[in-house]
Amino acid sequence: METQQLNLLVPDELPTHNELSEANKEKVFLSLNLALESLDSDCQEQAIAQVNQALMILGTADTLPNDIPIEGTRKRREALDYDNYFNVNHVKSQEPEIFLVSSILIAYQRFLLLGHNCNKFDSHNIEIQRQGFRTYCKLLSRVFNLSLNEKHEQN
């Protein structure tokens, strides 16, 4: 499996609240609900298919040049080393909500694929990780002022 680089928003670009366009509101709403459906699924293949569908609904957002200077402080150079090691790329976008939701879904997708290809993980630890993804999806729904499907609001 080819490893795709994970795009993450530059920390200063992370939204704490955001009004979404109607189109992005629908995409984010559908994607988060599909992700939560996937997290509730007992079938690994179904969960993978649902998160893949959520990523397709989101699509991609255009990136803007990351104007953080590469040269300079030692901390910045160290951050770049970590980014390269973990195969991530920090970006800016006019649609940060798409990147934010996408990055969580890609991390969850990789988690599912890893579990699918290796069954040596402790079930308790897997459930803790799944609960973390659930919590993050619900947090994003609050950040973007979205009401999730009733089923997910209660869990």
Long-range contacts (C-beta under 8 A, 24 or more apart in sequence): 1-113, 3-87, 4-106, 5-87, 5-88, 5-89, 6-86, 6-87, 6-88, 6-89, 6-103, 6-106, 6-107, 7-63, 7-88, 7-89, 7-90, 7-91, 7-99, 7-102, 7-103, 8-88, 8-89, 8-90, 8-91, 8-99, 8-103, 9-90, 9-91, 9-92, 9-93, 9-96, 9-99, 9-100, 9-103, 10-66, 10-68, 10-90, 10-91, 10-92, 11-90, 13-92, 13-93, 13-96, 14-96, 14-100, 15-96, 15-97, 15-100, 15-143, 15-144, 16-143, 17-143, 17-144, 17-145, 18-96, 18-97, 18-143, 18-144, 19-145, 20-97, 20-144, 20-146, 24-95, 24-97, 24-98, 25-144, 25-146, 27-57, 27-58, 27-59, 27-98, 28-58, 28-97, 28-98, 28-101, 28-140, 28-144, 28-146, 29-141, 29-146, 29-148, 30-54, 30-57, 31-55, 31-57, 31-58, 31-101, 31-105, 32-101, 32-137, 32-140, 32-141, 32-146, 32-148, 33-148, 33-149, 33-152, 35-104, 35-105, 35-108, 35-133, 35-137, 36-134, 36-137, 36-138, 36-148, 36-149, 36-152, 36-155, 38-108, 38-112, 39-108, 39-130, 39-133, 39-134, 39-137, 40-155, 44-112, 44-115, 44-116, 45-116, 47-112, 48-109, 48-112, 48-113, 48-116, 51-105, 51-108, 51-109, 51-112, 52-109, 54-105, 55-102, 55-105, 55-106, 55-109, 58-98, 58-101, 58-102, 58-105, 59-98, 60-98, 60-102, 61-93, 61-94, 61-95, 61-98, 61-99, 61-102, 62-93, 62-94, 62-95, 63-91, 63-92, 63-93, 64-91, 64-92, 64-93, 64-94, 65-92, 66-90, 66-91, 66-92, 67-92, 97-144, 100-140, 101-140, 104-133, 104-136, 104-137, 104-140, 107-133, 108-133
